[in-house]
């Protein structure tokens, strides 16, 4: 089922990452997903979150996931950073900076990185 106004081809970034967060919490006993944050990336609707799993039952390892969804005109763009260990403070900063630097390039983009 899709939230009101969201068909299978037009889900919003917030509902995409919220669904991921729920799935990760359900599949990892004691797993914790942080709050879904909405934002804009390159003028587009976007959402991100972090999830921590102390012990993934499938791998037997701790896992941490950082995810960002960006709405395109007709599609959804996903960026993810994952660690199969408890990340250090430096790794957390790197993952957050990596997602924060995301740009969605289109034919009409004005960002310099898109015109390379």
C-alpha positions as CSV (number, residue, x, y, z in Angstrom):
1,X,0.0,0.0,0.0
2,X,1.1,3.5,-0.7
3,X,0.3,6.6,1.3
4,X,-2.5,8.8,-0.1
5,X,-1.4,10.6,-3.2
6,X,1.6,8.3,-3.7
7,X,1.2,5.6,-6.4
8,X,3.9,3.0,-7.0
9,X,5.6,5.3,-9.5
10,X,5.5,8.5,-7.5
11,X,6.5,7.9,-3.9
12,X,8.0,10.7,-1.9
13,X,11.5,10.6,-0.5
14,X,10.3,10.7,3.1
15,X,8.0,7.7,2.7
16,X,10.8,5.8,0.8
17,X,13.4,6.2,3.6
18,X,10.8,5.8,6.4
19,X,9.9,2.4,4.8
20,X,13.6,1.5,4.8
21,X,14.0,2.6,8.4
22,X,10.9,0.5,9.5
23,X,12.2,-2.5,7.6
24,X,15.7,-2.3,9.1
25,X,14.3,-2.0,12.6
26,X,12.0,-5.0,12.0
27,X,14.8,-7.1,10.6
28,X,17.4,-6.3,13.3
29,X,16.4,-7.1,16.9
30,X,17.2,-4.0,18.9
31,X,17.9,-2.0,15.7
32,X,17.4,1.7,15.9
33,X,16.6,4.0,13.1
34,X,17.1,7.7,13.6
35,X,14.5,10.3,12.8
36,X,13.8,10.8,9.1
37,X,14.9,14.3,8.1
38,X,13.4,16.1,5.1
39,X,15.5,18.5,3.1
40,X,16.1,19.8,-0.4
41,X,19.0,18.7,-2.7
42,X,19.5,20.6,-5.9
43,X,16.1,22.1,-5.4
44,X,14.5,18.6,-5.2
45,X,12.6,17.1,-2.3
46,X,14.8,14.7,-0.4
47,X,15.0,12.8,2.9
48,X,17.7,11.0,4.9
49,X,18.2,8.8,8.0
50,X,20.7,6.7,9.8
51,X,20.1,3.2,11.2
52,X,22.2,1.2,13.6
53,X,22.0,-2.6,14.0
54,X,24.2,-3.9,16.9
55,X,24.1,-7.4,15.5
56,X,22.7,-8.2,12.0
57,X,21.2,-11.7,12.3
58,X,22.1,-12.4,8.6
59,X,25.7,-11.5,8.9
60,X,26.5,-11.8,12.6
61,X,28.1,-8.3,12.3
62,X,27.1,-4.9,13.5
63,X,25.9,-2.6,10.7
64,X,25.2,1.1,10.3
65,X,23.5,2.6,7.3
66,X,23.2,6.2,6.2
67,X,20.7,6.8,3.4
68,X,19.5,9.7,1.3
69,X,16.6,9.7,-1.2
70,X,16.2,12.5,-3.8
71,X,13.1,12.8,-5.9
72,X,13.7,13.1,-9.6
73,X,11.1,14.2,-12.2
74,X,9.9,10.6,-12.7
75,X,12.2,8.5,-10.5
76,X,13.9,8.3,-7.1
77,X,17.7,8.5,-6.6
78,X,19.3,6.8,-3.7
79,X,22.6,7.2,-2.0
80,X,23.8,4.9,0.8
81,X,26.8,4.5,2.9
82,X,27.0,1.3,5.0
83,X,29.5,-0.1,7.5
84,X,29.7,-3.7,8.6
85,X,31.2,-2.5,11.9
86,X,30.4,0.2,14.4
87,X,31.7,3.3,12.7
88,X,34.2,5.5,14.3
89,X,33.4,9.2,14.8
90,X,35.6,10.0,11.8
91,X,33.6,7.5,9.7
92,X,30.3,9.0,10.8
93,X,31.5,12.5,9.8
94,X,32.7,11.1,6.5
95,X,29.4,9.4,5.7
96,X,27.4,12.5,6.7
97,X,29.6,14.8,4.7
98,X,29.4,12.4,1.7
99,X,25.6,12.5,1.7
100,X,25.5,16.2,2.4
101,X,27.6,16.9,-0.7
102,X,25.1,15.1,-3.0
103,X,24.0,17.0,-6.1
104,X,21.3,15.8,-8.5
105,X,22.4,16.8,-12.0
106,X,19.8,17.3,-14.8
107,X,19.9,19.0,-18.2
108,X,18.8,22.3,-16.4
109,X,21.3,22.1,-13.5
110,X,23.3,25.2,-12.8
111,X,25.7,23.7,-10.2
112,X,29.3,23.8,-11.5
113,X,29.8,20.2,-10.7
114,X,27.1,19.3,-13.2
115,X,28.7,21.2,-16.0
116,X,32.0,19.3,-16.1
